[in-house]
Amino acid sequence: MPKQKTHSGLKKRIKVTGSGKLMRGKAYSNHLAASKTTKQNRQLRGETGVSASDYKRIKQLISNLK
């Protein structure tokens, strides 16, 4: 049987913590920052956890990622 491959696009966007949680970057932060308020830009920094409804699907797609 063929092996399950890690989803190439997703492995660049998701990080797995030491405890096994999935972390992702926040949306709306890549460009057009000048038109957003300072508060918006500040709150878009950093990472947040993957939602519970997406967790199972994403975990399967990055099954080989450590």
PDB file of N, H, CA, C and O in Angstrom:
ATOM      1  N   MET A   1       0.834  -1.194   0.000  1.00  0.00           N
ATOM      2  CA  MET A   1       0.000   0.000   0.000  1.00  0.00           C
ATOM      3  C   MET A   1       0.880   1.259   0.000  1.00  0.00           C
ATOM      4  O   MET A   1       1.942   1.279   0.622  1.00  0.00           O
ATOM      5  N   PRO A   2       0.431   2.303  -0.699  1.00  0.00           N
ATOM      6  CA  PRO A   2       1.206   3.547  -0.665  1.00  0.00           C
ATOM      7  C   PRO A   2       1.103   4.224   0.695  1.00  0.00           C
ATOM      8  O   PRO A   2       0.136   4.048   1.435  1.00  0.00           O
ATOM      9  N   LYS A   3       2.129   4.996   0.991  1.00  0.00           N
ATOM     10  H   LYS A   3       2.915   5.138   0.390  1.00  0.00           H
ATOM     11  CA  LYS A   3       2.157   5.697   2.270  1.00  0.00           C
ATOM     12  C   LYS A   3       1.339   6.982   2.196  1.00  0.00           C
ATOM     13  O   LYS A   3       1.164   7.558   1.122  1.00  0.00           O
ATOM     14  N   GLN A   4       0.844   7.422   3.344  1.00  0.00           N
ATOM     15  H   GLN A   4       0.986   6.955   4.217  1.00  0.00           H
ATOM     16  CA  GLN A   4       0.121   8.694   3.462  1.00  0.00           C
ATOM     17  C   GLN A   4       1.143   9.820   3.449  1.00  0.00           C
ATOM     18  O   GLN A   4       2.069   9.829   4.260  1.00  0.00           O
ATOM     19  N   LYS A   5       0.981  10.770   2.534  1.00  0.00           N
ATOM     20  H   LYS A   5       0.229  10.763   1.875  1.00  0.00           H
ATOM     21  CA  LYS A   5       1.918  11.892   2.460  1.00  0.00           C
ATOM     22  C   LYS A   5       1.384  13.090   3.241  1.00  0.00           C
ATOM     23  O   LYS A   5       0.176  13.316   3.315  1.00  0.00           O
ATOM     24  N   THR A   6       2.304  13.846   3.815  1.00  0.00           N
ATOM     25  H   THR A   6       3.285  13.663   3.755  1.00  0.00           H
ATOM     26  CA  THR A   6       1.957  15.092   4.486  1.00  0.00           C
ATOM     27  C   THR A   6       1.540  16.119   3.439  1.00  0.00           C
ATOM     28  O   THR A   6       2.168  16.213   2.384  1.00  0.00           O
ATOM     29  N   HIS A   7       0.500  16.882   3.712  1.00  0.00           N
ATOM     30  H   HIS A   7      -0.011  16.805   4.568  1.00  0.00           H
ATOM     31  CA  HIS A   7       0.018  17.913   2.790  1.00  0.00           C
ATOM     32  C   HIS A   7       1.047  19.044   2.747  1.00  0.00           C
ATOM     33  O   HIS A   7       1.298  19.700   3.758  1.00  0.00           O
ATOM     34  N   SER A   8       1.643  19.271   1.562  1.00  0.00           N
ATOM     35  H   SER A   8       1.438  18.739   0.741  1.00  0.00           H
ATOM     36  CA  SER A   8       2.765  20.203   1.442  1.00  0.00           C
ATOM     37  C   SER A   8       2.398  21.640   1.781  1.00  0.00           C
ATOM     38  O   SER A   8       3.192  22.347   2.402  1.00  0.00           O
ATOM     39  N   GLY A   9       1.210  22.082   1.386  1.00  0.00           N
ATOM     40  H   GLY A   9       0.566  21.507   0.882  1.00  0.00           H
ATOM     41  CA  GLY A   9       0.802  23.450   1.675  1.00  0.00           C
ATOM     42  C   GLY A   9       0.518  23.660   3.141  1.00  0.00           C
ATOM     43  O   GLY A   9       0.783  24.728   3.691  1.00  0.00           O
ATOM     44  N   LEU A  10      -0.026  22.631   3.773  1.00  0.00           N
ATOM     45  H   LEU A  10      -0.241  21.762   3.326  1.00  0.00           H
ATOM     46  CA  LEU A  10      -0.425  22.758   5.173  1.00  0.00           C
ATOM     47  C   LEU A  10       0.762  22.693   6.127  1.00  0.00           C
ATOM     48  O   LEU A  10       0.738  23.314   7.190  1.00  0.00           O
ATOM     49  N   LYS A  11       1.797  21.950   5.757  1.00  0.00           N
ATOM     50  H   LYS A  11       1.816  21.446   4.893  1.00  0.00           H
ATOM     51  CA  LYS A  11       2.944  21.830   6.663  1.00  0.00           C
ATOM     52  C   LYS A  11       3.699  23.154   6.810  1.00  0.00           C
ATOM     53  O   LYS A  11       4.451  23.339   7.767  1.00  0.00           O
ATOM     54  N   LYS A  12       3.495  24.085   5.849  1.00  0.00           N
ATOM     55  H   LYS A  12       2.884  23.934   5.072  1.00  0.00           H
ATOM     56  CA  LYS A  12       4.108  25.399   5.942  1.00  0.00           C
ATOM     57  C   LYS A  12       3.285  26.348   6.807  1.00  0.00           C
ATOM     58  O   LYS A  12       3.787  27.388   7.232  1.00  0.00           O
ATOM     59  N   ARG A  13       2.042  26.005   7.068  1.00  0.00           N
ATOM     60  H   ARG A  13       1.634  25.160   6.723  1.00  0.00           H
ATOM     61  CA  ARG A  13       1.126  26.904   7.768  1.00  0.00           C
ATOM     62  C   ARG A  13       0.806  26.488   9.195  1.00  0.00           C
ATOM     63  O   ARG A  13       0.294  27.294   9.973  1.00  0.00           O
ATOM     64  N   ILE A  14       1.098  25.247   9.549  1.00  0.00           N
ATOM     65  H   ILE A  14       1.513  24.593   8.917  1.00  0.00           H
ATOM     66  CA  ILE A  14       0.734  24.703  10.854  1.00  0.00           C
ATOM     67  C   ILE A  14       1.988  24.301  11.615  1.00  0.00           C
ATOM     68  O   ILE A  14       2.903  23.705  11.046  1.00  0.00           O
ATOM     69  N   LYS A  15       2.029  24.628  12.901  1.00  0.00           N
ATOM     70  H   LYS A  15       1.286  25.113  13.363  1.00  0.00           H
ATOM     71  CA  LYS A  15       3.116  24.186  13.763  1.00  0.00           C
ATOM     72  C   LYS A  15       2.517  23.303  14.860  1.00  0.00           C
ATOM     73  O   LYS A  15       1.423  23.568  15.359  1.00  0.00           O
ATOM     74  N   VAL A  16       3.248  22.255  15.224  1.00  0.00           N
ATOM     75  H   VAL A  16       4.136  22.040  14.819  1.00  0.00           H
ATOM     76  CA  VAL A  16       2.802  21.359  16.286  1.00  0.00           C
ATOM     77  C   VAL A  16       3.618  21.683  17.535  1.00  0.00           C
ATOM     78  O   VAL A  16       4.848  21.691  17.489  1.00  0.00           O
ATOM     79  N   THR A  17       2.938  21.949  18.647  1.00  0.00           N
ATOM     80  H   THR A  17       1.939  21.943  18.684  1.00  0.00           H
ATOM     81  CA  THR A  17       3.629  22.274  19.894  1.00  0.00           C
ATOM     82  C   THR A  17       4.143  21.000  20.550  1.00  0.00           C
ATOM     83  O   THR A  17       3.862  19.895  20.086  1.00  0.00           O
ATOM     84  N   GLY A  18       4.886  21.159  21.612  1.00  0.00           N
ATOM     85  H   GLY A  18       5.115  22.057  21.989  1.00  0.00           H
ATOM     86  CA  GLY A  18       5.412  20.011  22.341  1.00  0.00           C
ATOM     87  C   GLY A  18       4.332  19.140  22.930  1.00  0.00           C
ATOM     88  O   GLY A  18       4.503  17.927  23.047  1.00  0.00           O
ATOM     89  N   SER A  19       3.212  19.749  23.306  1.00  0.00           N
ATOM     90  H   SER A  19       3.073  20.735  23.211  1.00  0.00           H
ATOM     91  CA  SER A  19       2.105  18.986  23.881  1.00  0.00           C
ATOM     92  C   SER A  19       1.166  18.434  22.817  1.00  0.00           C
ATOM     93  O   SER A  19       0.191  17.752  23.134  1.00  0.00           O
ATOM     94  N   GLY A  20       1.468  18.734  21.536  1.00  0.00           N
ATOM     95  H   GLY A  20       2.260  19.287  21.278  1.00  0.00           H
ATOM     96  CA  GLY A  20       0.657  18.176  20.459  1.00  0.00           C
ATOM     97  C   GLY A  20      -0.428  19.082  19.913  1.00  0.00           C
ATOM     98  O   GLY A  20      -1.179  18.680  19.024  1.00  0.00           O
ATOM     99  N   LYS A  21      -0.524  20.302  20.430  1.00  0.00           N
ATOM    100  H   LYS A  21       0.085  20.629  21.152  1.00  0.00           H
ATOM    101  CA  LYS A  21      -1.521  21.244  19.910  1.00  0.00           C
ATOM    102  C   LYS A  21      -1.105  21.735  18.534  1.00  0.00           C
ATOM    103  O   LYS A  21       0.081  21.757  18.207  1.00  0.00           O
ATOM    104  N   LEU A  22      -2.085  22.129  17.728  1.00  0.00           N
ATOM    105  H   LEU A  22      -3.049  22.111  17.993  1.00  0.00           H
ATOM    106  CA  LEU A  22      -1.821  22.673  16.406  1.00  0.00           C
ATOM    107  C   LEU A  22      -1.976  24.181  16.454  1.00  0.00           C
ATOM    108  O   LEU A  22      -3.015  24.689  16.877  1.00  0.00           O
ATOM    109  N   MET A  23      -0.938  24.905  16.019  1.00  0.00           N
ATOM    110  H   MET A  23      -0.094  24.492  15.675  1.00  0.00           H
ATOM    111  CA  MET A  23      -0.964  26.360  16.018  1.00  0.00           C
ATOM    112  C   MET A  23      -0.936  26.874  14.579  1.00  0.00           C
ATOM    113  O   MET A  23      -0.293  26.284  13.711  1.00  0.00           O
ATOM    114  N   ARG A  24      -1.638  27.979  14.341  1.00  0.00           N
ATOM    115  H   ARG A  24      -2.160  28.458  15.046  1.00  0.00           H
ATOM    116  CA  ARG A  24      -1.705  28.574  13.010  1.00  0.00           C
ATOM    117  C   ARG A  24      -1.573  30.079  13.135  1.00  0.00           C
ATOM    118  O   ARG A  24      -1.816  30.651  14.197  1.00  0.00           O
ATOM    119  N   GLY A  25      -1.182  30.717  12.031  1.00  0.00           N
ATOM    120  H   GLY A  25      -0.985  30.251  11.168  1.00  0.00           H
ATOM    121  CA  GLY A  25      -1.134  32.164  11.986  1.00  0.00           C
ATOM    122  C   GLY A  25      -2.532  32.725  11.795  1.00  0.00           C
ATOM    123  O   GLY A  25      -3.433  32.020  11.342  1.00  0.00           O
ATOM    124  N   LYS A  26      -2.713  33.983  12.138  1.00  0.00           N
ATOM    125  H   LYS A  26      -1.981  34.556  12.506  1.00  0.00           H
ATOM    126  CA  LYS A  26      -4.018  34.617  11.992  1.00  0.00           C
ATOM    127  C   LYS A  26      -4.214  35.159  10.579  1.00  0.00           C
ATOM    128  O   LYS A  26      -3.254  35.542   9.911  1.00  0.00           O
ATOM    129  N   ALA A  27      -5.449  35.186  10.141  1.00  0.00           N
ATOM    130  H   ALA A  27      -6.229  34.875  10.684  1.00  0.00           H
ATOM    131  CA  ALA A  27      -5.779  35.664   8.798  1.00  0.00           C
ATOM    132  C   ALA A  27      -5.767  37.194   8.760  1.00  0.00           C
ATOM    133  O   ALA A  27      -5.756  37.848   9.802  1.00  0.00           O
ATOM    134  N   TYR A  28      -5.770  37.754   7.550  1.00  0.00           N
ATOM    135  H   TYR A  28      -5.778  37.223   6.703  1.00  0.00           H
ATOM    136  CA  TYR A  28      -5.856  39.204   7.296  1.00  0.00           C
ATOM    137  C   TYR A  28      -4.628  39.982   7.744  1.00  0.00           C
ATOM    138  O   TYR A  28      -4.722  41.184   7.989  1.00  0.00           O
ATOM    139  N   SER A  29      -3.480  39.324   7.855  1.00  0.00           N
ATOM    140  H   SER A  29      -3.404  38.347   7.656  1.00  0.00           H
ATOM    141  CA  SER A  29      -2.304  40.038   8.365  1.00  0.00           C
ATOM    142  C   SER A  29      -1.185  40.184   7.337  1.00  0.00           C
ATOM    143  O   SER A  29      -0.144  40.758   7.656  1.00  0.00           O
ATOM    144  N   ASN A  30      -1.362  39.689   6.124  1.00  0.00           N
ATOM    145  H   ASN A  30      -2.207  39.223   5.865  1.00  0.00           H
ATOM    146  CA  ASN A  30      -0.250  39.652   5.173  1.00  0.00           C
ATOM    147  C   ASN A  30      -0.007  40.947   4.408  1.00  0.00           C
ATOM    148  O   ASN A  30       1.146  41.275   4.128  1.00  0.00           O
ATOM    149  N   HIS A  31      -1.041  41.686   4.065  1.00  0.00           N
ATOM    150  H   HIS A  31      -1.978  41.420   4.292  1.00  0.00           H
ATOM    151  CA  HIS A  31      -0.824  42.907   3.292  1.00  0.00           C
ATOM    152  C   HIS A  31      -1.937  43.905   3.600  1.00  0.00           C
ATOM    153  O   HIS A  31      -2.863  43.607   4.354  1.00  0.00           O
ATOM    154  N   LEU A  32      -1.831  45.090   3.006  1.00  0.00           N
ATOM    155  H   LEU A  32      -1.078  45.332   2.394  1.00  0.00           H
ATOM    156  CA  LEU A  32      -2.780  46.195   3.252  1.00  0.00           C
ATOM    157  C   LEU A  32      -2.831  46.582   4.726  1.00  0.00           C
ATOM    158  O   LEU A  32      -3.895  46.910   5.251  1.00  0.00           O
ATOM    159  N   ALA A  33      -1.677  46.542   5.389  1.00  0.00           N
ATOM    160  H   ALA A  33      -0.813  46.276   4.962  1.00  0.00           H
ATOM    161  CA  ALA A  33      -1.625  46.831   6.820  1.00  0.00           C
ATOM    162  C   ALA A  33      -1.846  48.315   7.109  1.00  0.00           C
ATOM    163  O   ALA A  33      -2.294  48.675   8.197  1.00  0.00           O
ATOM    164  N   ALA A  34      -1.532  49.175   6.141  1.00  0.00           N
ATOM    165  H   ALA A  34      -1.168  48.883   5.257  1.00  0.00           H
ATOM    166  CA  ALA A  34      -1.653  50.618   6.380  1.00  0.00           C
ATOM    167  C   ALA A  34      -3.102  51.043   6.559  1.00  0.00           C
ATOM    168  O   ALA A  34      -3.384  52.013   7.264  1.00  0.00           O
ATOM    169  N   SER A  35      -4.016  50.328   5.930  1.00  0.00           N
ATOM    170  H   SER A  35      -3.787  49.540   5.358  1.00  0.00           H
ATOM    171  CA  SER A  35      -5.422  50.693   6.042  1.00  0.00           C
ATOM    172  C   SER A  35      -6.079  50.113   7.292  1.00  0.00           C
ATOM    173  O   SER A  35      -7.217  50.455   7.613  1.00  0.00           O
ATOM    174  N   LYS A  36      -5.367  49.239   7.995  1.00  0.00           N
ATOM    175  H   LYS A  36      -4.443  48.961   7.735  1.00  0.00           H
ATOM    176  CA  LYS A  36      -5.885  48.686   9.244  1.00  0.00           C
ATOM    177  C   LYS A  36      -5.418  49.549  10.412  1.00  0.00           C
ATOM    178  O   LYS A  36      -4.397  50.230  10.320  1.00  0.00           O
ATOM    179  N   THR A  37      -6.162  49.518  11.497  1.00  0.00           N
ATOM    180  H   THR A  37      -6.992  48.965  11.573  1.00  0.00           H
ATOM    181  CA  THR A  37      -5.789  50.302  12.665  1.00  0.00           C
ATOM    182  C   THR A  37      -4.583  49.651  13.356  1.00  0.00           C
ATOM    183  O   THR A  37      -4.293  48.474  13.139  1.00  0.00           O
ATOM    184  N   THR A  38      -3.900  50.416  14.173  1.00  0.00           N
ATOM    185  H   THR A  38      -4.134  51.372  14.350  1.00  0.00           H
ATOM    186  CA  THR A  38      -2.760  49.894  14.918  1.00  0.00           C
ATOM    187  C   THR A  38      -3.191  48.752  15.818  1.00  0.00           C
ATOM    188  O   THR A  38      -2.473  47.764  15.970  1.00  0.00           O
ATOM    189  N   LYS A  39      -4.365  48.890  16.414  1.00  0.00           N
ATOM    190  H   LYS A  39      -4.949  49.693  16.291  1.00  0.00           H
ATOM    191  CA  LYS A  39      -4.901  47.845  17.293  1.00  0.00           C
ATOM    192  C   LYS A  39      -5.135  46.551  16.518  1.00  0.00           C
ATOM    193  O   LYS A  39      -4.814  45.465  17.000  1.00  0.00           O
ATOM    194  N   GLN A  40      -5.697  46.674  15.316  1.00  0.00           N
ATOM    195  H   GLN A  40      -5.958  47.556  14.924  1.00  0.00           H
ATOM    196  CA  GLN A  40      -5.932  45.494  14.483  1.00  0.00           C
ATOM    197  C   GLN A  40      -4.627  44.785  14.156  1.00  0.00           C
ATOM    198  O   GLN A  40      -4.519  43.569  14.312  1.00  0.00           O
ATOM    199  N   ASN A  41      -3.633  45.550  13.701  1.00  0.00           N
ATOM    200  H   ASN A  41      -3.721  46.538  13.574  1.00  0.00           H
ATOM    201  CA  ASN A  41      -2.338  44.971  13.336  1.00  0.00           C
ATOM    202  C   ASN A  41      -1.665  44.299  14.529  1.00  0.00           C
ATOM    203  O   ASN A  41      -1.068  43.233  14.381  1.00  0.00           O
ATOM    204  N   ARG A  42      -1.755  44.904  15.697  1.00  0.00           N
ATOM    205  H   ARG A  42      -2.240  45.770  15.818  1.00  0.00           H
ATOM    206  CA  ARG A  42      -1.153  44.338  16.897  1.00  0.00           C
ATOM    207  C   ARG A  42      -1.822  43.014  17.270  1.00  0.00           C
ATOM    208  O   ARG A  42      -1.148  42.056  17.648  1.00  0.00           O
ATOM    209  N   GLN A  43      -3.155  42.969  17.162  1.00  0.00           N
ATOM    210  H   GLN A  43      -3.702  43.748  16.855  1.00  0.00           H
ATOM    211  CA  GLN A  43      -3.883  41.757  17.540  1.00  0.00           C
ATOM    212  C   GLN A  43      -3.735  40.624  16.523  1.00  0.00           C
ATOM    213  O   GLN A  43      -4.020  39.467  16.831  1.00  0.00           O
ATOM    214  N   LEU A  44      -3.289  40.960  15.313  1.00  0.00           N
ATOM    215  H   LEU A  44      -3.057  41.900  15.062  1.00  0.00           H
ATOM    216  CA  LEU A  44      -3.090  39.937  14.291  1.00  0.00           C
ATOM    217  C   LEU A  44      -1.723  39.270  14.377  1.00  0.00           C
ATOM    218  O   LEU A  44      -1.459  38.298  13.670  1.00  0.00           O
ATOM    219  N   ARG A  45      -0.843  39.796  15.250  1.00  0.00           N
ATOM    220  H   ARG A  45      -1.057  40.586  15.824  1.00  0.00           H
ATOM    221  CA  ARG A  45       0.469  39.182  15.430  1.00  0.00           C
ATOM    222  C   ARG A  45       0.351  37.864  16.182  1.00  0.00           C
ATOM    223  O   ARG A  45      -0.660  37.583  16.826  1.00  0.00           O
ATOM    224  N   GLY A  46       1.400  37.068  16.085  1.00  0.00           N
ATOM    225  H   GLY A  46       2.221  37.296  15.562  1.00  0.00           H
ATOM    226  CA  GLY A  46       1.452  35.836  16.859  1.00  0.00           C
ATOM    227  C   GLY A  46       0.608  34.729  16.256  1.00  0.00           C
ATOM    228  O   GLY A  46       0.123  34.845  15.130  1.00  0.00           O
ATOM    229  N   GLU A  47       0.441  33.672  17.003  1.00  0.00           N
ATOM    230  H   GLU A  47       0.835  33.578  17.917  1.00  0.00           H
ATOM    231  CA  GLU A  47      -0.282  32.503  16.531  1.00  0.00           C
ATOM    232  C   GLU A  47      -1.469  32.216  17.430  1.00  0.00           C
ATOM    233  O   GLU A  47      -1.551  32.700  18.560  1.00  0.00           O
ATOM    234  N   THR A  48      -2.382  31.423  16.906  1.00  0.00           N
ATOM    235  H   THR A  48      -2.316  31.030  15.988  1.00  0.00           H
ATOM    236  CA  THR A  48      -3.548  30.999  17.662  1.00  0.00           C
ATOM    237  C   THR A  48      -3.765  29.518  17.392  1.00  0.00           C
ATOM    238  O   THR A  48      -3.222  28.972  16.431  1.00  0.00           O
ATOM    239  N   GLY A  49      -4.548  28.875  18.226  1.00  0.00           N
ATOM    240  H   GLY A  49      -4.989  29.319  19.006  1.00  0.00           H
ATOM    241  CA  GLY A  49      -4.800  27.448  18.071  1.00  0.00           C
ATOM    242  C   GLY A  49      -5.774  27.155  16.940  1.00  0.00           C
ATOM    243  O   GLY A  49      -6.580  28.007  16.565  1.00  0.00           O
ATOM    244  N   VAL A  50      -5.694  25.950  16.403  1.00  0.00           N
ATOM    245  H   VAL A  50      -5.039  25.258  16.707  1.00  0.00           H
ATOM    246  CA  VAL A  50      -6.636  25.502  15.374  1.00  0.00           C
ATOM    247  C   VAL A  50      -7.964  25.191  16.058  1.00  0.00           C
ATOM    248  O   VAL A  50      -7.981  24.627  17.152  1.00  0.00           O
ATOM    249  N   SER A  51      -9.081  25.558  15.418  1.00  0.00           N
ATOM    250  H   SER A  51      -9.068  26.016  14.529  1.00  0.00           H
ATOM    251  CA  SER A  51     -10.395  25.347  16.026  1.00  0.00           C
ATOM    252  C   SER A  51     -10.698  23.854  16.149  1.00  0.00           C
ATOM    253  O   SER A  51     -10.178  23.039  15.387  1.00  0.00           O
ATOM    254  N   ALA A  52     -11.529  23.516  17.099  1.00  0.00           N
ATOM    255  H   ALA A  52     -11.951  24.178  17.718  1.00  0.00           H
ATOM    256  CA  ALA A  52     -11.861  22.115  17.383  1.00  0.00           C
ATOM    257  C   ALA A  52     -12.531  21.437  16.199  1.00  0.00           C
ATOM    258  O   ALA A  52     -12.342  20.240  15.982  1.00  0.00           O
ATOM    259  N   SER A  53     -13.314  22.192  15.428  1.00  0.00           N
ATOM    260  H   SER A  53     -13.467  23.164  15.604  1.00  0.00           H
ATOM    261  CA  SER A  53     -14.028  21.598  14.296  1.00  0.00           C
ATOM    262  C   SER A  53     -13.083  21.218  13.155  1.00  0.00           C
ATOM    263  O   SER A  53     -13.395  20.314  12.380  1.00  0.00           O
ATOM    264  N   ASP A  54     -11.938  21.886  13.037  1.00  0.00           N
ATOM    265  H   ASP A  54     -11.685  22.620  13.666  1.00  0.00           H
ATOM    266  CA  ASP A  54     -10.972  21.588  11.977  1.00  0.00           C
ATOM    267  C   ASP A  54      -9.862  20.648  12.436  1.00  0.00           C
ATOM    268  O   ASP A  54      -9.106  20.133  11.613  1.00  0.00           O
ATOM    269  N   TYR A  55      -9.760  20.425  13.729  1.00  0.00           N
ATOM    270  H   TYR A  55     -10.375  20.843  14.398  1.00  0.00           H
ATOM    271  CA  TYR A  55      -8.614  19.733  14.316  1.00  0.00           C
ATOM    272  C   TYR A  55      -8.395  18.344  13.727  1.00  0.00           C
ATOM    273  O   TYR A  55      -7.277  18.004  13.339  1.00  0.00           O
ATOM    274  N   LYS A  56      -9.454  17.540  13.657  1.00  0.00           N
ATOM    275  H   LYS A  56     -10.362  17.816  13.972  1.00  0.00           H
ATOM    276  CA  LYS A  56      -9.330  16.157  13.196  1.00  0.00           C
ATOM    277  C   LYS A  56      -8.881  16.096  11.737  1.00  0.00           C
ATOM    278  O   LYS A  56      -8.032  15.278  11.380  1.00  0.00           O
ATOM    279  N   ARG A  57      -9.443  16.951  10.906  1.00  0.00           N
ATOM    280  H   ARG A  57     -10.132  17.615  11.196  1.00  0.00           H
ATOM    281  CA  ARG A  57      -9.129  16.971   9.476  1.00  0.00           C
ATOM    282  C   ARG A  57      -7.670  17.383   9.244  1.00  0.00           C
ATOM    283  O   ARG A  57      -6.968  16.765   8.443  1.00  0.00           O
ATOM    284  N   ILE A  58      -7.222  18.421   9.943  1.00  0.00           N
ATOM    285  H   ILE A  58      -7.793  18.923  10.593  1.00  0.00           H
ATOM    286  CA  ILE A  58      -5.854  18.911   9.784  1.00  0.00           C
ATOM    287  C   ILE A  58      -4.854  17.912  10.347  1.00  0.00           C
ATOM    288  O   ILE A  58      -3.783  17.709   9.775  1.00  0.00           O
ATOM    289  N   LYS A  59      -5.197  17.297  11.453  1.00  0.00           N
ATOM    290  H   LYS A  59      -6.067  17.462  11.918  1.00  0.00           H
ATOM    291  CA  LYS A  59      -4.307  16.299  12.067  1.00  0.00           C
ATOM    292  C   LYS A  59      -4.033  15.144  11.105  1.00  0.00           C
ATOM    293  O   LYS A  59      -2.919  14.623  11.055  1.00  0.00           O
ATOM    294  N   GLN A  60      -5.052  14.748  10.344  1.00  0.00           N
ATOM    295  H   GLN A  60      -5.957  15.171  10.385  1.00  0.00           H
ATOM    296  CA  GLN A  60      -4.886  13.667   9.371  1.00  0.00           C
ATOM    297  C   GLN A  60      -3.996  14.107   8.209  1.00  0.00           C
ATOM    298  O   GLN A  60      -3.178  13.324   7.728  1.00  0.00           O
ATOM    299  N   LEU A  61      -4.148  15.353   7.755  1.00  0.00           N
ATOM    300  H   LEU A  61      -4.813  15.989   8.146  1.00  0.00           H
ATOM    301  CA  LEU A  61      -3.371  15.852   6.617  1.00  0.00           C
ATOM    302  C   LEU A  61      -1.886  16.019   6.942  1.00  0.00           C
ATOM    303  O   LEU A  61      -1.038  15.927   6.053  1.00  0.00           O
ATOM    304  N   ILE A  62      -1.576  16.261   8.209  1.00  0.00           N
ATOM    305  H   ILE A  62      -2.264  16.335   8.930  1.00  0.00           H
ATOM    306  CA  ILE A  62      -0.162  16.416   8.596  1.00  0.00           C
ATOM    307  C   ILE A  62       0.259  15.268   9.498  1.00  0.00           C
ATOM    308  O   ILE A  62       1.039  15.457  10.432  1.00  0.00           O
ATOM    309  N   SER A  63      -0.258  14.083   9.218  1.00  0.00           N
ATOM    310  H   SER A  63      -0.891  13.930   8.460  1.00  0.00           H
ATOM    311  CA  SER A  63      -0.043  12.920  10.087  1.00  0.00           C
ATOM    312  C   SER A  63       1.437  12.570  10.278  1.00  0.00           C
ATOM    313  O   SER A  63       1.812  12.049  11.328  1.00  0.00           O
ATOM    314  N   ASN A  64       2.283  12.848   9.275  1.00  0.00           N
ATOM    315  H   ASN A  64       1.978  13.271   8.421  1.00  0.00           H
ATOM    316  CA  ASN A  64       3.690  12.493   9.381  1.00  0.00           C
ATOM    317  C   ASN A  64       4.545  13.608   9.983  1.00  0.00           C
ATOM    318  O   ASN A  64       5.734  13.408  10.233  1.00  0.00           O
ATOM    319  N   LEU A  65       3.955  14.769  10.216  1.00  0.00           N
ATOM    320  H   LEU A  65       2.989  14.931  10.013  1.00  0.00           H
ATOM    321  CA  LEU A  65       4.699  15.902  10.751  1.00  0.00           C
ATOM    322  C   LEU A  65       4.953  15.696  12.243  1.00  0.00           C
ATOM    323  O   LEU A  65       4.039  15.340  12.986  1.00  0.00           O
ATOM    324  N   LYS A  66       6.175  15.917  12.675  1.00  0.00           N
ATOM    325  H   LYS A  66       6.918  16.206  12.071  1.00  0.00           H
ATOM    326  CA  LYS A  66       6.502  15.721  14.085  1.00  0.00           C
ATOM    327  C   LYS A  66       6.221  16.973  14.882  1.00  0.00           C
ATOM    328  O   LYS A  66       6.437  16.994  16.094  1.00  0.00           O
TER     329      LYS A  66
END
